[in-house]
Amino acid sequence: MPTGLIAALDTTNPQMAQRWAGQVAPHCGLLKLGLEFFLANGASGLREIDQRPVFLDLKLHDIPNTVAGGVRAVLPLRPAMLTLHASGGAAMITAARREAETAGAERPILLAVTVLTSMDASALHATGVAGGPRQQVLRLARLALDAGADGLVCSAHELAMLRDALGDGACLVVPGIRPAGSDVGDQSRVMTPGEAARAGATWIVVGRPITQAADPAAAAAAIAAEIAA
């Protein structure tokens, strides 16, 4: 399956998000709206984005009953994808999957976040996690998929390892993607779009290199072309 492009519309301004969505949607398979947008605008703000499908990146993480309630609350918005933290544990993920199933064929794909791309080995060690990102990613990946997650959010630098361990069927969504020469910002573990596609990403997520470009549509088109090549 070819790698797809997800454009991250990271803003609290619904008019800005809608403008970006209209510009980049022809070149992207999904549009990602995250925590800052949802907290600022809520469900009504999401409904104003008339481009679809939407990847709702909320990274839910709480006790199982609360996360299940969170999934229930967003199902009427019909997100195509929804994130939760794998570190919330198997019971939490299973509860989220059970609730998602109530939407039937229109249920969102549940993606478990393994290790945030802003975290390196030193940052993980500071939180008490022994070993580096690779060991933690694989540990959480297996836990999440066994508990009912449909796929994973991971760094491009763990792609090859996860493909080897999990096979070709796993859905792997990869943020922290930066075209060659771009500012890496607050990301610690990055790859270019072409590198991530060759490493086996199902979807790659690109935000600022698209939305902060002088021409977001052209930037998205160029990244899509690099993936296809």
Stockholm file with secondary structure:
# STOCKHOLM 1.0

chainA/1-229         MPTGLIAALDTTNPQMAQRWAGQVAPHCGLLKLGLEFFLANGASGLREIDQRPVFLDLKLHDIPNTVAGGVRAVLPLRPAMLTLHASGGAAMITAARREAETAGAERPILLAVTVLTSMDASALHATGVAGGPRQQVLRLARLALDAGADGLVCSAHELAMLRDALGDGACLVVPGIRPAGSDVGDQSRVMTPGEAARAGATWIVVGRPITQAADPAAAAAAIAAEIAA
#=GR chainA/1-229 SS CCCEEEEECCCSCHHHHHHHHHHHGGGCSEEEEEHHHHHHHHHHHHHTCCSCCEEEEEEECSCHHHHHHHHHHHGGGCCSEEEEEGGGCHHHHHHHHHHHGGGGGGCCEEEEECSCTTCCHHHHHHTTCCSCHHHHHHHHHHHHHHHTCSEEECCGGGHHHHHHHHCTTSEEEECCBCCTTCCCTTCSSCBCHHHHHHHTCSEEEECHHHHTSSSHHHHHHHHHHHHHC
#=GC SS_cons         CCCEEEEECCCSCHHHHHHHHHHHGGGCSEEEEEHHHHHHHHHHHHHTCCSCCEEEEEEECSCHHHHHHHHHHHGGGCCSEEEEEGGGCHHHHHHHHHHHGGGGGGCCEEEEECSCTTCCHHHHHHTTCCSCHHHHHHHHHHHHHHHTCSEEECCGGGHHHHHHHHCTTSEEEECCBCCTTCCCTTCSSCBCHHHHHHHTCSEEEECHHHHTSSSHHHHHHHHHHHHHC
//
